[in-house]
Amino acid sequence: MGAEQTPRREVVTGAPAGRTRAAYPDSFAHDDLTVRKLMRRQVRVGLLACSLLALPLGLFPVVFRLLPDGAVGRGAAWLLLGVAPYPVLLAAGVWYVRRAERNEGDVSGR
């Protein structure tokens, strides 16, 4: 009737010896060229989304500055600046996420 032995804990820090990443079906091993191509496509989509958002939203203050005083009422200006951008931002975000997932799907074959 001795003291009970506690099980020994082991930490796994990598793949089992002798097995490669290709042996696991849920992982994909891509070469550098494929990863760089995906990164370029993702950067291009991100820059396009940012530029399509920055151009119209950045022009709002310029347009209001160029218009004569009183051409646009204070309520309309606040409405355009405070409410109108949000549907545009939402649509651009949805478009960006779908496009990014499509880019990743093209590379991974899903």
MOPAC internal coordinates of N, CA, C and O (Angstrom, degrees):
PM7 1SCF
backbone

  N    0.0000 0     0.00 0     0.00 0    0    0    0
  C    1.4339 1     0.00 0     0.00 0    1    0    0
  C    1.5199 1   109.92 1     0.00 0    2    1    0
  O    1.2310 1   120.57 1  -109.76 1    3    2    1
  N    1.2582 1   116.51 1    70.24 1    3    2    1
  C    1.4543 1   120.74 1   178.72 1    5    3    2
  C    1.5185 1   111.13 1   -93.30 1    6    5    3
  O    1.2310 1   121.80 1     2.36 1    7    6    5
  N    1.2734 1   114.16 1  -177.64 1    7    6    5
  C    1.4696 1   120.17 1   179.16 1    9    7    6
  C    1.5223 1   109.28 1   -69.58 1   10    9    7
  O    1.2310 1   121.47 1   -36.14 1   11   10    9
  N    1.3375 1   114.79 1   143.86 1   11   10    9
  C    1.4631 1   118.59 1  -179.12 1   13   11   10
  C    1.5233 1   110.28 1   -74.17 1   14   13   11
  O    1.2310 1   121.27 1   -39.24 1   15   14   13
  N    1.2957 1   115.18 1   140.76 1   15   14   13
  C    1.4600 1   121.46 1   179.11 1   17   15   14
  C    1.5335 1   109.61 1   -80.27 1   18   17   15
  O    1.2310 1   120.24 1   -49.05 1   19   18   17
  N    1.3114 1   117.14 1   130.95 1   19   18   17
  C    1.4670 1   119.84 1   174.74 1   21   19   18
  C    1.5251 1   107.77 1   -87.00 1   22   21   19
  O    1.2310 1   120.30 1   -38.34 1   23   22   21
  N    1.3251 1   117.03 1   141.66 1   23   22   21
  C    1.4584 1   118.71 1  -179.42 1   25   23   22
  C    1.5255 1   110.86 1   -65.31 1   26   25   23
  O    1.2310 1   121.94 1   -34.91 1   27   26   25
  N    1.3078 1   113.89 1   145.09 1   27   26   25
  C    1.4586 1   120.88 1  -179.17 1   29   27   26
  C    1.5247 1   109.66 1   -76.72 1   30   29   27
  O    1.2310 1   119.80 1   -43.31 1   31   30   29
  N    1.3398 1   117.99 1   136.69 1   31   30   29
  C    1.4526 1   122.40 1   179.41 1   33   31   30
  C    1.5149 1   109.46 1   -94.43 1   34   33   31
  O    1.2310 1   121.66 1   -41.01 1   35   34   33
  N    1.3282 1   114.44 1   138.99 1   35   34   33
  C    1.4542 1   119.79 1   177.17 1   37   35   34
  C    1.5133 1   108.68 1  -127.59 1   38   37   35
  O    1.2310 1   120.77 1   -34.98 1   39   38   37
  N    1.3202 1   116.13 1   145.02 1   39   38   37
  C    1.4599 1   121.98 1   179.70 1   41   39   38
  C    1.5152 1   108.00 1  -110.78 1   42   41   39
  O    1.2310 1   120.95 1   -53.23 1   43   42   41
  N    1.3212 1   115.78 1   126.77 1   43   42   41
  C    1.4607 1   121.06 1   178.25 1   45   43   42
  C    1.5162 1   107.14 1   -96.89 1   46   45   43
  O    1.2310 1   120.61 1   -58.23 1   47   46   45
  N    1.3256 1   116.44 1   121.77 1   47   46   45
  C    1.4608 1   120.00 1  -176.96 1   49   47   46
  C    1.5176 1   113.38 1  -112.51 1   50   49   47
  O    1.2310 1   119.04 1  -178.10 1   51   50   49
  N    1.2845 1   119.44 1     1.90 1   51   50   49
  C    1.4575 1   120.99 1  -179.22 1   53   51   50
  C    1.5144 1   111.05 1  -165.04 1   54   53   51
  O    1.2310 1   121.36 1     4.96 1   55   54   53
  N    1.3276 1   115.01 1  -175.04 1   55   54   53
  C    1.4594 1   120.90 1   179.13 1   57   55   54
  C    1.5284 1   109.51 1   -70.09 1   58   57   55
  O    1.2310 1   119.96 1   -28.88 1   59   58   57
  N    1.3051 1   117.68 1   151.12 1   59   58   57
  C    1.4661 1   119.87 1   177.42 1   61   59   58
  C    1.5301 1   110.71 1   -58.17 1   62   61   59
  O    1.2310 1   120.82 1   -31.78 1   63   62   61
  N    1.2984 1   116.03 1   148.22 1   63   62   61
  C    1.4572 1   121.09 1  -178.50 1   65   63   62
  C    1.5205 1   110.76 1   -60.29 1   66   65   63
  O    1.2310 1   120.65 1   -43.35 1   67   66   65
  N    1.3165 1   116.37 1   136.65 1   67   66   65
  C    1.4534 1   120.90 1   177.52 1   69   67   66
  C    1.5158 1   114.05 1    89.83 1   70   69   67
  O    1.2310 1   119.55 1   172.80 1   71   70   69
  N    1.3088 1   118.46 1    -7.20 1   71   70   69
  C    1.4659 1   121.17 1   179.79 1   73   71   70
  C    1.5147 1   108.94 1  -109.84 1   74   73   71
  O    1.2310 1   120.81 1   -38.44 1   75   74   73
  N    1.2943 1   116.06 1   141.56 1   75   74   73
  C    1.4591 1   121.17 1   179.03 1   77   75   74
  C    1.5183 1   109.61 1  -104.49 1   78   77   75
  O    1.2310 1   120.64 1    -7.55 1   79   78   77
  N    1.3362 1   116.39 1   172.45 1   79   78   77
  C    1.4661 1   120.44 1   177.93 1   81   79   78
  C    1.5171 1   111.14 1   -64.05 1   82   81   79
  O    1.2310 1   120.11 1   150.74 1   83   82   81
  N    1.3077 1   117.40 1   -29.26 1   83   82   81
  C    1.4639 1   120.77 1  -178.08 1   85   83   82
  C    1.5268 1   111.40 1   -66.52 1   86   85   83
  O    1.2310 1   120.26 1   160.70 1   87   86   85
  N    1.3259 1   117.11 1   -19.30 1   87   86   85
  C    1.4566 1   120.18 1   179.76 1   89   87   86
  C    1.5216 1   112.02 1   -74.12 1   90   89   87
  O    1.2310 1   120.56 1   165.05 1   91   90   89
  N    1.3302 1   116.54 1   -14.95 1   91   90   89
  C    1.4543 1   120.78 1   179.53 1   93   91   90
  C    1.5190 1   108.75 1   -99.61 1   94   93   91
  O    1.2310 1   119.40 1   -60.17 1   95   94   93
  N    1.3312 1   118.76 1   119.83 1   95   94   93
  C    1.4657 1   120.77 1  -173.62 1   97   95   94
  C    1.5220 1   114.36 1   -69.25 1   98   97   95
  O    1.2310 1   119.31 1   157.72 1   99   98   97
  N    1.3315 1   118.93 1   -22.28 1   99   98   97
  C    1.4521 1   119.43 1  -176.59 1  101   99   98
  C    1.5251 1   113.47 1   -87.35 1  102  101   99
  O    1.2310 1   119.24 1   178.70 1  103  102  101
  N    1.3091 1   119.05 1    -1.30 1  103  102  101
  C    1.4639 1   121.15 1   178.59 1  105  103  102
  C    1.5170 1   109.63 1  -112.85 1  106  105  103
  O    1.2310 1   121.78 1   -35.47 1  107  106  105
  N    1.2948 1   114.20 1   144.53 1  107  106  105
  C    1.4591 1   120.36 1   179.13 1  109  107  106
  C    1.5240 1   108.61 1  -116.55 1  110  109  107
  O    1.2310 1   120.68 1   -48.22 1  111  110  109
  N    1.2935 1   116.30 1   131.78 1  111  110  109
  C    1.4532 1   120.89 1   175.52 1  113  111  110
  C    1.5323 1   107.48 1  -100.19 1  114  113  111
  O    1.2310 1   120.91 1   -67.25 1  115  114  113
  N    1.3103 1   115.86 1   112.75 1  115  114  113
  C    1.4606 1   120.51 1  -178.41 1  117  115  114
  C    1.5172 1   109.26 1  -108.54 1  118  117  115
  O    1.2310 1   121.58 1   -31.80 1  119  118  117
  N    1.2866 1   114.58 1   148.20 1  119  118  117
  C    1.4500 1   117.89 1   175.68 1  121  119  118
  C    1.5303 1   109.20 1   -80.29 1  122  121  119
  O    1.2310 1   121.39 1   -11.66 1  123  122  121
  N    1.3183 1   114.94 1   168.34 1  123  122  121
  C    1.4598 1   120.28 1  -175.93 1  125  123  122
  C    1.5244 1   112.57 1   -61.57 1  126  125  123
  O    1.2310 1   120.04 1   144.37 1  127  126  125
  N    1.3064 1   117.53 1   -35.63 1  127  126  125
  C    1.4537 1   120.54 1  -178.23 1  129  127  126
  C    1.5282 1   111.51 1   -63.76 1  130  129  127
  O    1.2310 1   120.01 1   137.57 1  131  130  129
  N    1.3114 1   117.58 1   -42.43 1  131  130  129
  C    1.4550 1   121.36 1   179.75 1  133  131  130
  C    1.5196 1   111.08 1   -65.51 1  134  133  131
  O    1.2310 1   120.30 1   137.89 1  135  134  133
  N    1.3248 1   117.03 1   -42.11 1  135  134  133
  C    1.4594 1   120.80 1   179.85 1  137  135  134
  C    1.5264 1   110.16 1   -65.96 1  138  137  135
  O    1.2310 1   120.03 1   138.32 1  139  138  137
  N    1.3181 1   117.55 1   -41.68 1  139  138  137
  C    1.4679 1   120.52 1   178.46 1  141  139  138
  C    1.5218 1   110.94 1   -64.06 1  142  141  139
  O    1.2310 1   120.40 1   140.94 1  143  142  141
  N    1.3243 1   116.84 1   -39.06 1  143  142  141
  C    1.4600 1   120.51 1   178.69 1  145  143  142
  C    1.5286 1   110.12 1   -63.24 1  146  145  143
  O    1.2310 1   120.43 1   136.36 1  147  146  145
  N    1.3298 1   116.79 1   -43.64 1  147  146  145
  C    1.4592 1   120.43 1   177.93 1  149  147  146
  C    1.5296 1   110.70 1   -62.76 1  150  149  147
  O    1.2310 1   120.26 1   136.67 1  151  150  149
  N    1.3132 1   117.11 1   -43.33 1  151  150  149
  C    1.4583 1   120.42 1   179.95 1  153  151  150
  C    1.5257 1   111.23 1   -62.78 1  154  153  151
  O    1.2310 1   120.09 1   138.88 1  155  154  153
  N    1.3259 1   117.43 1   -41.12 1  155  154  153
  C    1.4695 1   120.57 1   177.80 1  157  155  154
  C    1.5249 1   110.74 1   -62.24 1  158  157  155
  O    1.2310 1   120.54 1   136.90 1  159  158  157
  N    1.3349 1   116.58 1   -43.10 1  159  158  157
  C    1.4637 1   120.16 1   179.41 1  161  159  158
  C    1.5204 1   111.04 1   -64.23 1  162  161  159
  O    1.2310 1   120.23 1   139.21 1  163  162  161
  N    1.3250 1   117.16 1   -40.79 1  163  162  161
  C    1.4608 1   120.33 1  -179.65 1  165  163  162
  C    1.5323 1   111.06 1   -68.02 1  166  165  163
  O    1.2310 1   120.25 1   140.83 1  167  166  165
  N    1.3138 1   117.13 1   -39.17 1  167  166  165
  C    1.4655 1   120.18 1   177.78 1  169  167  166
  C    1.5255 1   109.96 1   -65.88 1  170  169  167
  O    1.2310 1   120.34 1   138.72 1  171  170  169
  N    1.3128 1   116.96 1   -41.28 1  171  170  169
  C    1.4632 1   120.78 1   179.20 1  173  171  170
  C    1.5289 1   110.69 1   -61.33 1  174  173  171
  O    1.2310 1   120.20 1   135.44 1  175  174  173
  N    1.3161 1   117.23 1   -44.56 1  175  174  173
  C    1.4652 1   120.88 1   179.37 1  177  175  174
  C    1.5305 1   109.87 1   -65.28 1  178  177  175
  O    1.2310 1   119.79 1   138.51 1  179  178  177
  N    1.3096 1   118.01 1   -41.49 1  179  178  177
  C    1.4609 1   121.21 1   179.08 1  181  179  178
  C    1.5193 1   112.52 1   -63.75 1  182  181  179
  O    1.2310 1   120.27 1   136.64 1  183  182  181
  N    1.3305 1   117.10 1   -43.36 1  183  182  181
  C    1.4578 1   120.39 1   178.06 1  185  183  182
  C    1.5233 1   111.63 1   -65.84 1  186  185  183
  O    1.2310 1   120.47 1   141.88 1  187  186  185
  N    1.3260 1   116.71 1   -38.12 1  187  186  185
  C    1.4604 1   120.24 1   177.68 1  189  187  186
  C    1.5274 1   110.40 1   -63.86 1  190  189  187
  O    1.2310 1   120.15 1   134.96 1  191  190  189
  N    1.3210 1   117.32 1   -45.04 1  191  190  189
  C    1.4689 1   120.67 1   179.53 1  193  191  190
  C    1.5252 1   110.93 1   -62.85 1  194  193  191
  O    1.2310 1   120.43 1   136.61 1  195  194  193
  N    1.3258 1   116.78 1   -43.39 1  195  194  193
  C    1.4705 1   119.87 1   179.37 1  197  195  194
  C    1.5198 1   111.73 1   -64.65 1  198  197  195
  O    1.2310 1   120.29 1   137.40 1  199  198  197
  N    1.3177 1   117.05 1   -42.60 1  199  198  197
  C    1.4619 1   119.22 1  -178.95 1  201  199  198
  C    1.5195 1   111.31 1   -68.82 1  202  201  199
  O    1.2310 1   119.79 1   143.08 1  203  202  201
  N    1.3350 1   118.00 1   -36.92 1  203  202  201
  C    1.4593 1   119.99 1   178.13 1  205  203  202
  C    1.5286 1   111.83 1   -68.96 1  206  205  203
  O    1.2310 1   120.17 1   155.04 1  207  206  205
  N    1.3215 1   117.29 1   -24.96 1  207  206  205
  C    1.4621 1   120.30 1   175.81 1  209  207  206
  C    1.5243 1   111.88 1   -85.92 1  210  209  207
  O    1.2310 1   120.33 1   139.13 1  211  210  209
  N    1.3158 1   116.98 1   -40.87 1  211  210  209
  C    1.4597 1   120.59 1  -175.07 1  213  211  210
  C    1.5247 1   112.14 1   -69.88 1  214  213  211
  O    1.2310 1   119.73 1   145.52 1  215  214  213
  N    1.3039 1   118.12 1   -34.48 1  215  214  213
  C    1.4590 1   120.14 1  -176.99 1  217  215  214
  C    1.5316 1   111.93 1   -63.47 1  218  217  215
  O    1.2310 1   119.08 1   122.65 1  219  218  217
  N    1.3316 1   119.35 1   -57.35 1  219  218  217
  C    1.4667 1   116.90 1  -178.86 1  221  219  218
  C    1.5333 1   113.58 1   -69.60 1  222  221  219
  O    1.2310 1   120.26 1   142.45 1  223  222  221
  N    1.3208 1   117.10 1   -37.55 1  223  222  221
  C    1.4639 1   118.91 1  -179.38 1  225  223  222
  C    1.5232 1   111.15 1   -70.40 1  226  225  223
  O    1.2310 1   120.06 1   145.82 1  227  226  225
  N    1.3128 1   117.48 1   -34.18 1  227  226  225
  C    1.4617 1   121.06 1   177.63 1  229  227  226
  C    1.5108 1   112.93 1   -73.39 1  230  229  227
  O    1.2310 1   120.26 1   156.37 1  231  230  229
  N    1.3146 1   117.11 1   -23.63 1  231  230  229
  C    1.4662 1   120.18 1   179.71 1  233  231  230
  C    1.5255 1   112.92 1   -81.96 1  234  233  231
  O    1.2310 1   119.24 1   163.34 1  235  234  233
  N    1.3206 1   119.05 1   -16.66 1  235  234  233
  C    1.4715 1   120.61 1   178.36 1  237  235  234
  C    1.5256 1   112.20 1   -53.65 1  238  237  235
  O    1.2310 1   119.02 1   126.20 1  239  238  237
  N    1.3392 1   119.47 1   -53.80 1  239  238  237
  C    1.4716 1   118.53 1  -179.49 1  241  239  238
  C    1.5354 1   112.50 1   -63.12 1  242  241  239
  O    1.2310 1   119.75 1   145.31 1  243  242  241
  N    1.3174 1   118.08 1   -34.69 1  243  242  241
  C    1.4623 1   121.19 1   179.76 1  245  243  242
  C    1.5283 1   109.95 1   -65.30 1  246  245  243
  O    1.2310 1   120.84 1   135.58 1  247  246  245
  N    1.3233 1   115.99 1   -44.42 1  247  246  245
  C    1.4682 1   120.05 1   179.45 1  249  247  246
  C    1.5244 1   110.28 1   -63.28 1  250  249  247
  O    1.2310 1   120.15 1   136.30 1  251  250  249
  N    1.3313 1   117.32 1   -43.70 1  251  250  249
  C    1.4621 1   119.46 1   179.38 1  253  251  250
  C    1.5243 1   111.71 1   -65.22 1  254  253  251
  O    1.2310 1   120.18 1   147.60 1  255  254  253
  N    1.3099 1   117.27 1   -32.40 1  255  254  253
  C    1.4670 1   120.77 1   179.35 1  257  255  254
  C    1.5288 1   110.69 1   -72.11 1  258  257  255
  O    1.2310 1   120.20 1   143.16 1  259  258  257
  N    1.3295 1   117.23 1   -36.84 1  259  258  257
  C    1.4582 1   121.06 1  -178.12 1  261  259  258
  C    1.5244 1   113.03 1   -77.09 1  262  261  259
  O    1.2310 1   120.00 1   154.69 1  263  262  261
  N    1.3240 1   117.61 1   -25.31 1  263  262  261
  C    1.4615 1   120.44 1   179.28 1  265  263  262
  C    1.5248 1   109.92 1   -70.74 1  266  265  263
  O    1.2310 1   120.56 1   -34.99 1  267  266  265
  N    1.3344 1   116.54 1   145.01 1  267  266  265
  C    1.4718 1   118.15 1   177.60 1  269  267  266
  C    1.5234 1   110.88 1   -65.30 1  270  269  267
  O    1.2310 1   120.64 1   -25.67 1  271  270  269
  N    1.3220 1   116.38 1   154.33 1  271  270  269
  C    1.4632 1   121.44 1   179.51 1  273  271  270
  C    1.5179 1   110.34 1   -57.58 1  274  273  271
  O    1.2310 1   120.73 1   -47.29 1  275  274  273
  N    1.3007 1   116.21 1   132.71 1  275  274  273
  C    1.4519 1   121.58 1   177.83 1  277  275  274
  C    1.5167 1   114.05 1    87.40 1  278  277  275
  O    1.2310 1   119.24 1   176.44 1  279  278  277
  N    1.3417 1   119.06 1    -3.56 1  279  278  277
  C    1.4699 1   120.77 1  -179.79 1  281  279  278
  C    1.5240 1   110.16 1   -68.39 1  282  281  279
  O    1.2310 1   120.96 1   144.10 1  283  282  281
  N    1.3050 1   115.77 1   -35.90 1  283  282  281
  C    1.4661 1   121.01 1   177.54 1  285  283  282
  C    1.5197 1   106.32 1  -122.17 1  286  285  283
  O    1.2310 1   121.00 1   -54.05 1  287  286  285
  N    1.3210 1   115.70 1   125.95 1  287  286  285
  C    1.4587 1   119.33 1  -179.71 1  289  287  286
  C    1.5174 1   111.76 1   -66.31 1  290  289  287
  O    1.2310 1   121.34 1   -19.51 1  291  290  289
  N    1.3232 1   115.04 1   160.49 1  291  290  289
  C    1.4692 1   119.05 1  -179.53 1  293  291  290
  C    1.5255 1   111.52 1   -61.08 1  294  293  291
  O    1.2310 1   120.16 1   141.46 1  295  294  293
  N    1.3022 1   117.30 1   -38.54 1  295  294  293
  C    1.4636 1   120.40 1  -179.58 1  297  295  294
  C    1.5206 1   111.87 1   -65.13 1  298  297  295
  O    1.2310 1   120.65 1   138.77 1  299  298  297
  N    1.3257 1   116.37 1   -41.23 1  299  298  297
  C    1.4654 1   120.23 1   179.32 1  301  299  298
  C    1.5266 1   110.82 1   -67.86 1  302  301  299
  O    1.2310 1   120.37 1   141.66 1  303  302  301
  N    1.3137 1   116.89 1   -38.34 1  303  302  301
  C    1.4722 1   120.12 1   178.86 1  305  303  302
  C    1.5227 1   110.70 1   -64.02 1  306  305  303
  O    1.2310 1   120.51 1   134.50 1  307  306  305
  N    1.3408 1   116.62 1   -45.50 1  307  306  305
  C    1.4572 1   119.47 1   178.69 1  309  307  306
  C    1.5218 1   111.41 1   -65.84 1  310  309  307
  O    1.2310 1   120.68 1   144.01 1  311  310  309
  N    1.3195 1   116.30 1   -35.99 1  311  310  309
  C    1.4569 1   119.71 1   177.98 1  313  311  310
  C    1.5277 1   110.65 1   -64.49 1  314  313  311
  O    1.2310 1   120.79 1   135.40 1  315  314  313
  N    1.3255 1   116.10 1   -44.60 1  315  314  313
  C    1.4688 1   119.72 1   179.35 1  317  315  314
  C    1.5251 1   111.65 1   -66.07 1  318  317  315
  O    1.2310 1   120.40 1   139.52 1  319  318  317
  N    1.3145 1   116.84 1   -40.48 1  319  318  317
  C    1.4671 1   119.58 1  -177.87 1  321  319  318
  C    1.5285 1   112.98 1   -80.01 1  322  321  319
  O    1.2310 1   119.85 1   148.55 1  323  322  321
  N    1.3293 1   117.89 1   -31.45 1  323  322  321
  C    1.4610 1   120.41 1  -173.48 1  325  323  322
  C    1.5040 1   115.59 1   -98.15 1  326  325  323
  O    1.2310 1   119.59 1   158.72 1  327  326  325
  N    1.3376 1   118.39 1   -21.28 1  327  326  325
  C    1.4559 1   120.40 1  -175.07 1  329  327  326
  C    1.5240 1   112.31 1  -118.86 1  330  329  327
  O    1.2310 1   119.84 1   136.75 1  331  330  329
  N    1.2936 1   117.92 1   -43.25 1  331  330  329
  C    1.4670 1   122.01 1  -173.78 1  333  331  330
  C    1.5362 1   114.43 1   -59.78 1  334  333  331
  O    1.2310 1   118.73 1   143.92 1  335  334  333
  N    1.3271 1   120.02 1   -36.08 1  335  334  333
  C    1.4739 1   118.11 1  -177.78 1  337  335  334
  C    1.5267 1   115.11 1   -66.75 1  338  337  335
  O    1.2310 1   119.61 1   154.77 1  339  338  337
  N    1.3292 1   118.35 1   -25.23 1  339  338  337
  C    1.4626 1   119.64 1  -172.54 1  341  339  338
  C    1.5310 1   114.18 1   -66.46 1  342  341  339
  O    1.2310 1   118.17 1   136.87 1  343  342  341
  N    1.3185 1   121.09 1   -43.13 1  343  342  341
  C    1.4662 1   118.26 1   174.35 1  345  343  342
  C    1.5296 1   112.69 1   -63.09 1  346  345  343
  O    1.2310 1   120.78 1   145.64 1  347  346  345
  N    1.3290 1   116.11 1   -34.36 1  347  346  345
  C    1.4664 1   119.76 1   177.61 1  349  347  346
  C    1.5218 1   110.01 1   -66.37 1  350  349  347
  O    1.2310 1   120.23 1   136.26 1  351  350  349
  N    1.3243 1   117.17 1   -43.74 1  351  350  349
  C    1.4653 1   120.79 1   177.94 1  353  351  350
  C    1.5213 1   111.50 1   -62.38 1  354  353  351
  O    1.2310 1   120.43 1   137.74 1  355  354  353
  N    1.3191 1   116.79 1   -42.26 1  355  354  353
  C    1.4639 1   120.69 1   179.16 1  357  355  354
  C    1.5241 1   111.35 1   -63.29 1  358  357  355
  O    1.2310 1   120.41 1   134.46 1  359  358  357
  N    1.3271 1   116.81 1   -45.54 1  359  358  357
  C    1.4660 1   120.51 1   179.69 1  361  359  358
  C    1.5238 1   111.00 1   -63.50 1  362  361  359
  O    1.2310 1   120.26 1   138.07 1  363  362  361
  N    1.3270 1   117.10 1   -41.93 1  363  362  361
  C    1.4661 1   120.01 1   178.91 1  365  363  362
  C    1.5262 1   110.88 1   -65.54 1  366  365  363
  O    1.2310 1   119.92 1   141.59 1  367  366  365
  N    1.3137 1   117.75 1   -38.41 1  367  366  365
  C    1.4675 1   120.93 1   178.02 1  369  367  366
  C    1.5137 1   112.07 1   -64.58 1  370  369  367
  O    1.2310 1   120.46 1   136.75 1  371  370  369
  N    1.3232 1   116.73 1   -43.25 1  371  370  369
  C    1.4674 1   120.70 1   178.51 1  373  371  370
  C    1.5199 1   109.96 1   -63.55 1  374  373  371
  O    1.2310 1   120.75 1   135.48 1  375  374  373
  N    1.3335 1   116.17 1   -44.52 1  375  374  373
  C    1.4652 1   119.97 1   178.73 1  377  375  374
  C    1.5186 1   110.61 1   -61.04 1  378  377  375
  O    1.2310 1   119.82 1   135.79 1  379  378  377
  N    1.3317 1   117.95 1   -44.21 1  379  378  377
  C    1.4634 1   121.56 1  -178.03 1  381  379  378
  C    1.5283 1   111.32 1   -63.05 1  382  381  379
  O    1.2310 1   120.00 1   134.69 1  383  382  381
  N    1.3212 1   117.61 1   -45.31 1  383  382  381
  C    1.4701 1   120.53 1  -178.77 1  385  383  382
  C    1.5257 1   110.73 1   -63.80 1  386  385  383
  O    1.2310 1   120.22 1   135.95 1  387  386  385
  N    1.3296 1   117.18 1   -44.05 1  387  386  385
  C    1.4662 1   119.55 1   178.29 1  389  387  386
  C    1.5173 1   111.70 1   -62.62 1  390  389  387
  O    1.2310 1   120.47 1   138.38 1  391  390  389
  N    1.3141 1   116.71 1   -41.62 1  391  390  389
  C    1.4664 1   120.43 1  -179.42 1  393  391  390
  C    1.5347 1   110.75 1   -67.30 1  394  393  391
  O    1.2310 1   120.16 1   139.25 1  395  394  393
  N    1.3265 1   117.30 1   -40.75 1  395  394  393
  C    1.4672 1   120.53 1   179.17 1  397  395  394
  C    1.5225 1   110.70 1   -65.59 1  398  397  395
  O    1.2310 1   120.02 1   139.07 1  399  398  397
  N    1.3283 1   117.57 1   -40.93 1  399  398  397
  C    1.4651 1   119.81 1   177.71 1  401  399  398
  C    1.5249 1   110.99 1   -66.48 1  402  401  399
  O    1.2310 1   120.09 1   143.84 1  403  402  401
  N    1.3258 1   117.44 1   -36.16 1  403  402  401
  C    1.4591 1   119.83 1   177.16 1  405  403  402
  C    1.5325 1   110.55 1   -65.48 1  406  405  403
  O    1.2310 1   120.03 1   139.66 1  407  406  405
  N    1.3278 1   117.55 1   -40.34 1  407  406  405
  C    1.4670 1   120.70 1   177.18 1  409  407  406
  C    1.5237 1   110.92 1   -61.09 1  410  409  407
  O    1.2310 1   120.10 1   135.27 1  411  410  409
  N    1.3206 1   117.41 1   -44.73 1  411  410  409
  C    1.4493 1   120.40 1   179.57 1  413  411  410
  C    1.5127 1   111.58 1   -67.20 1  414  413  411
  O    1.2310 1   120.43 1   143.17 1  415  414  413
  N    1.3311 1   116.78 1   -36.83 1  415  414  413
  C    1.4619 1   120.51 1   177.83 1  417  415  414
  C    1.5305 1   111.89 1   -66.25 1  418  417  415
  O    1.2310 1   120.51 1   144.64 1  419  418  417
  N    1.3340 1   116.64 1   -35.36 1  419  418  417
  C    1.4681 1   119.92 1   177.82 1  421  419  418
  C    1.5279 1   110.86 1   -64.25 1  422  421  419
  O    1.2310 1   120.56 1   142.63 1  423  422  421
  N    1.3083 1   116.53 1   -37.37 1  423  422  421
  C    1.4690 1   120.38 1  -178.37 1  425  423  422
  C    1.5237 1   111.35 1   -77.01 1  426  425  423
  O    1.2310 1   120.25 1   139.15 1  427  426  425
  N    1.3320 1   117.13 1   -40.85 1  427  426  425
  C    1.4597 1   119.21 1  -175.75 1  429  427  426
  C    1.5110 1   113.38 1   -84.16 1  430  429  427
  O    1.2310 1   119.55 1   166.92 1  431  430  429
  N    1.3200 1   118.46 1   -13.08 1  431  430  429
  C    1.4508 1   121.19 1   177.09 1  433  431  430
  C    1.5132 1   112.77 1    84.34 1  434  433  431
  O    1.2310 1   119.69 1  -164.68 1  435  434  433
  N    1.3168 1   118.19 1    15.32 1  435  434  433
  C    1.4628 1   120.50 1   179.92 1  437  435  434
  C    1.4939 1   111.29 1   -89.99 1  438  437  435
  O    1.2310 1   120.10 1   180.00 1  439  438  437

